[in-house]
Amino acid sequence: MMEKNAKIYVAGHRGMVGSAIVRELQRQGYTNIITRTHRELDLIRQADVEAFFEAEKPDYVFLAAAKVGGIVANQNALADFMYDNMVLEMNVIHAAWKNGCKKLEFLGSSCIYPRMAPQPMKESCLLTSELEKTNEAYALAKISGLKYCEYLNRQYGTDYISVMPTNLYGPNDNYHPTHSHVLPALIRRFHEAKESGAPYVVCWGDGSPLREFLYVDDLANLCVFLMNHYSGNETVNAGTGKELSIKALTELVAKVVGYTGEIRWDPSKPNGTPRKLLDVSKATALGWTYKTELEEGIRLSYEDFLNNPMRAER
């Protein structure tokens, strides 16, 4: 168990996941949280990361920093995504180990699992077949971070763990028109359609793919829970275990935003993977379940979008 006054470093505290972890730690009464902005500490610079860890000696590390983006960004910058993420995570995990960090938690992504993995996807399906090509570079970097934690545990007896979230959404999300993920992109699109009085909104594909969504504050709650209650080489899936079609999601976002026009589908555009659902029985068996239902989470996310006009410009 983390002591309430233990020194806890949250890497990536300005991102959606990192900021949620900071909120959750504060909510639970942890008082010694340390953070650094990208300008203060570039995690891709090994010497700077090592100097930071030598000076600060954090007891616990949540590694939520990453270079992220949607399908277009992933496809256009394969080398950048692989290099930046691999170097960043290796620097932080290695420096944590060198400086006697008690426990580290690595945040991954469900894209680490094979493209044709049996659904719902269990933790054990990792590396059983090939990855989805569109985000292979990012997935390989995340798998490397997960495996480095496992190998340190095996070789040096460390207590480094990893958690693999499903699709996330919530406060501090990215609402950029082309670089955001599906749920924040829909929030922005329907809000703008409502504001402009657009008679219809066109969405990609036919709406049939099935997806799972987890509210980011629920993930943060699980992250702190796992830091206190889980040790092991295998990762832990983070999700709701529930799925819905993109069509149903789109209708739900339109309802929450208050858009009453028509939703049209463009089947000439790609659908993406037909189904992507995590098996969350491991987290459930440990004693954790999500709290925020999707409609409530979308409502909270829309409030966040409305309250942060600058974020829409990113």
Secondary structure, 3 states (H helix, E strand, C coil): CCCCCCCEEEECCCCHHHHHHHHHHHHCCCCCEECCCCCCCCCCCHHHHHHHHHHHCCCEEEECCCCCCCHHHHHHCHHHHHHHHHHHHHHHHHHHHHCCCCEEEEECCHHHCCCCCCCCECHHHCCCCCCCHHHHHHHHHHHHHHHHHHHHHHHHCCCEEEEEECEEECCCCCCCCCCCCHHHHHHHHHHHHHHHCCCEEEEECCCCCEECEEEHHHHHHHHHHHHHHCCCCCCEEECCCCCEEHHHHHHHHHHHHCCCCEEEEECCCCCCCCEECECCHHHHHHCCCCCCCHHHHHHHHHHHHHHCHHHHHC
